[in-house]
């Protein structure tokens, strides 16, 4: 509901607004929960890191295809300024998308984090505990071919190692965006996105324009409804330069 209201506010201000949902690859964090005799924690880390980088690449190039389609079929929609805005999980692939599609006039990060896998292993919001529950269920009803299972500690270590092996996560690519017009918005009471995640990305971006609010992760979405006019003024000042 909040997202729709934000979109409608931007549309009333004259912006053509396109919404992109994360692909299914964002939710593959349960790999690899099971292993055959050929599996190992080392291979598991490599697989997760590779899969995460595929997600960032998928997001970037699916955006490129969408923009090419619109340019051919509906050029009026993407005529004029192009602003790329991401919120929460939508920010993790934002640097990859921005670099693969460089014709952006401004970038906006809202409730952003630096690395999805490191966020995941921090157990923020109980994300990792939820996956462990899934793993425990799988252990009770193992699929054909699975003859051994990682322990909870091994599973955590696999993901921690994978978080350091990814090459295309947000804070890794963020330095390449320095110098571009960037707006960074976050809540100072964000319990979902750890402060270390927020600050790592903010610093990697070169400490751009920043607005903070004494709100939590999900309340920021409601606050943005009230800030659309302010964002529009910021964008207008950027575009005049």
C-alpha positions as CSV (number, residue, x, y, z in Angstrom):
1,X,0.0,0.0,0.0
2,X,2.8,2.4,0.9
3,X,4.7,1.6,-2.3
4,X,1.6,2.3,-4.4
5,X,1.1,5.6,-2.7
6,X,4.7,6.6,-3.3
7,X,4.3,5.7,-7.0
8,X,1.1,7.7,-7.3
9,X,2.8,10.7,-5.7
10,X,5.6,10.6,-8.2
11,X,3.3,10.1,-11.1
12,X,1.3,13.2,-10.1
13,X,4.6,15.1,-10.1
14,X,5.1,14.1,-13.7
15,X,7.4,11.1,-13.3
16,X,6.9,7.9,-15.3
17,X,7.5,5.2,-12.6
18,X,8.4,1.6,-13.3
19,X,8.5,-1.0,-10.5
20,X,10.9,-3.9,-10.6
21,X,10.5,-6.9,-8.2
22,X,13.5,-8.9,-7.2
23,X,13.9,-12.2,-9.2
24,X,13.6,-15.6,-7.5
25,X,17.4,-15.8,-7.2
26,X,17.2,-13.4,-4.2
27,X,15.7,-16.2,-2.2
28,X,18.2,-19.0,-2.9
29,X,19.9,-18.6,0.5
30,X,18.8,-22.1,1.4
31,X,21.5,-23.6,-0.9
32,X,23.2,-25.9,-0.1
33,X,21.3,-27.3,2.8
34,X,21.9,-30.9,1.7
35,X,24.9,-32.6,0.3
36,X,25.8,-35.9,-1.4
37,X,29.1,-37.7,-0.8
38,X,30.7,-35.3,-3.3
39,X,29.7,-32.2,-1.3
40,X,31.9,-30.2,1.1
41,X,31.7,-26.9,3.0
42,X,34.3,-25.4,0.7
43,X,32.3,-26.3,-2.4
44,X,29.1,-25.1,-0.7
45,X,30.6,-21.6,-0.1
46,X,31.7,-21.4,-3.7
47,X,28.3,-22.3,-4.9
48,X,26.5,-19.8,-2.7
49,X,28.9,-17.0,-3.7
50,X,28.6,-17.8,-7.4
51,X,24.8,-18.0,-7.1
52,X,24.7,-14.6,-5.3
53,X,26.8,-13.0,-8.1
54,X,24.4,-14.5,-10.6
55,X,21.6,-12.8,-8.9
56,X,23.2,-9.4,-9.1
57,X,24.0,-10.0,-12.8
58,X,20.5,-11.2,-13.5
59,X,19.1,-8.1,-12.0
60,X,21.4,-5.8,-13.9
61,X,20.9,-7.4,-17.3
62,X,17.1,-8.0,-17.0
63,X,16.9,-4.2,-16.3
64,X,19.0,-3.6,-19.5
65,X,16.6,-5.8,-21.5
66,X,13.6,-4.0,-20.1
67,X,15.0,-0.5,-20.9
68,X,15.9,-1.6,-24.4
69,X,12.3,-2.9,-24.9
70,X,10.8,0.4,-23.6
71,X,13.2,2.4,-25.8
72,X,11.9,0.4,-28.9
73,X,8.2,0.1,-28.0
74,X,7.4,3.0,-25.7
75,X,10.2,5.5,-25.9
76,X,8.1,8.3,-24.3
77,X,8.1,6.4,-21.0
78,X,11.9,6.6,-20.6
79,X,12.4,10.0,-22.3
80,X,13.9,12.6,-20.0
81,X,15.7,12.1,-16.7
82,X,16.3,8.6,-15.4
83,X,16.4,8.0,-11.6
84,X,17.2,4.6,-10.1
85,X,15.8,4.1,-6.7
86,X,16.0,1.0,-4.5
87,X,14.6,0.2,-1.1
88,X,15.8,-2.5,1.4
89,X,16.5,-5.7,-0.6
90,X,16.1,-3.7,-3.8
91,X,19.4,-1.9,-3.0
92,X,21.7,-4.9,-2.9
93,X,21.8,-5.2,-6.7
94,X,21.4,-1.4,-7.3
95,X,25.2,-0.8,-7.9
96,X,25.4,-3.7,-10.4
97,X,22.3,-2.5,-12.2
98,X,23.6,1.1,-12.3
99,X,26.9,0.1,-13.7
100,X,25.4,-2.2,-16.3
101,X,23.0,0.6,-17.4
102,X,25.1,3.8,-16.9
103,X,22.6,6.4,-18.2
104,X,21.2,7.4,-14.8
105,X,20.8,11.0,-13.7
106,X,20.6,10.1,-10.0
107,X,20.6,7.1,-7.7
108,X,18.6,6.8,-4.5
109,X,19.4,4.2,-1.8
110,X,16.7,3.8,0.9
111,X,17.3,1.5,3.9
112,X,20.2,0.0,2.1
113,X,22.8,-2.6,3.0
114,X,26.2,-3.6,1.8
115,X,26.1,-7.4,1.3
116,X,23.0,-9.6,1.4
117,X,25.0,-12.6,2.6
118,X,26.6,-10.9,5.5
119,X,23.2,-9.4,6.4
120,X,21.8,-13.0,6.3
121,X,24.5,-14.5,8.5
122,X,24.1,-11.7,11.1
123,X,20.7,-13.3,11.7
124,X,19.1,-9.9,11.4
125,X,15.3,-10.2,11.8
126,X,15.8,-13.9,12.4
127,X,16.6,-14.6,8.8
128,X,19.2,-17.3,9.4
129,X,17.2,-18.9,12.2
130,X,14.3,-19.3,9.8
131,X,16.5,-21.1,7.3
132,X,17.8,-23.4,10.0
133,X,14.3,-24.4,10.7
134,X,13.9,-25.2,7.0
135,X,17.1,-27.3,7.2
136,X,15.9,-29.2,10.2
137,X,12.7,-30.1,8.4
138,X,14.7,-31.2,5.4
139,X,16.8,-33.5,7.6
140,X,13.6,-35.3,8.7
141,X,12.5,-35.8,5.2
142,X,15.7,-36.0,3.1
143,X,15.4,-36.0,-0.7
144,X,16.7,-38.9,-2.8
145,X,20.5,-38.7,-3.1
146,X,21.1,-36.7,0.1
147,X,23.1,-38.9,2.5
148,X,24.7,-36.4,4.8
149,X,23.8,-33.0,6.2
150,X,25.8,-30.0,7.3
151,X,25.5,-29.0,11.0
152,X,24.0,-25.7,12.0
153,X,27.5,-24.3,12.7
154,X,28.9,-25.6,9.4
155,X,26.0,-24.1,7.6
156,X,26.7,-20.7,9.2
157,X,30.4,-20.9,8.3
158,X,29.6,-21.8,4.7
159,X,27.5,-18.6,4.3
160,X,30.0,-16.5,6.2
161,X,32.8,-17.6,3.9
162,X,30.5,-17.1,0.9
163,X,29.8,-13.5,1.9
164,X,33.5,-12.7,1.6
165,X,33.8,-14.5,-1.8
166,X,31.1,-12.6,-3.7
167,X,32.5,-10.0,-6.1
168,X,29.4,-8.1,-7.2
169,X,27.7,-7.2,-3.9
170,X,26.8,-3.6,-3.2
171,X,29.7,-2.3,-1.2
172,X,32.2,-4.0,-3.6
173,X,30.8,-2.1,-6.6
174,X,29.8,1.1,-4.8
175,X,33.2,2.9,-5.2
176,X,32.7,2.8,-9.0
177,X,29.6,5.0,-8.5
178,X,31.4,7.8,-6.6
179,X,31.0,11.2,-8.2
180,X,27.4,10.4,-9.4
181,X,24.5,12.2,-7.8
182,X,23.4,9.9,-5.0
183,X,20.8,10.3,-2.2
184,X,21.1,8.0,0.8
185,X,18.1,7.6,3.1
186,X,18.0,5.5,6.3
187,X,16.4,5.1,9.7
188,X,18.6,5.5,12.8
189,X,16.5,2.8,14.5
190,X,16.7,0.3,11.8
191,X,16.5,-3.1,13.5
192,X,16.5,-5.1,10.2
193,X,19.6,-3.6,8.6
194,X,22.5,-3.6,11.0
195,X,24.3,-0.3,11.4
196,X,27.5,-1.9,10.1
197,X,25.8,-2.8,6.8
198,X,24.4,0.7,6.4
199,X,27.7,2.5,7.2
200,X,29.8,0.2,5.1
201,X,27.8,1.0,2.0
202,X,27.5,4.7,2.8
203,X,31.3,5.0,3.1
204,X,31.9,2.9,0.0
205,X,29.7,5.3,-2.0
206,X,31.9,8.2,-0.9
207,X,29.5,9.5,1.8
208,X,27.0,11.2,-0.5
209,X,24.0,13.3,0.4
210,X,22.2,11.7,3.3
211,X,18.9,12.0,5.0
212,X,18.2,10.2,8.3
213,X,15.0,9.7,10.3
214,X,14.5,8.3,13.8
215,X,12.6,5.3,12.4
216,X,12.9,1.6,11.9
217,X,13.3,-0.4,8.7
218,X,9.7,-0.7,7.6
219,X,8.5,2.7,8.9
220,X,10.9,4.4,6.4
221,X,8.6,3.2,3.6
222,X,5.7,5.2,5.3
223,X,8.0,8.2,5.8
224,X,8.9,8.3,2.1
225,X,5.3,8.9,1.3
226,X,5.7,12.2,3.1
227,X,9.1,12.9,1.5
228,X,8.2,12.6,-2.2
229,X,8.0,16.3,-2.7
230,X,11.4,16.8,-0.9
231,X,12.9,14.1,-3.1
232,X,11.4,15.8,-6.2
233,X,13.0,19.1,-5.1
234,X,16.4,17.4,-4.6
235,X,16.2,15.8,-8.0
236,X,15.2,19.1,-9.6
237,X,18.3,20.8,-8.0
238,X,20.5,17.9,-9.3
239,X,19.1,18.1,-12.8
240,X,19.6,21.9,-13.0
241,X,23.4,21.5,-12.4
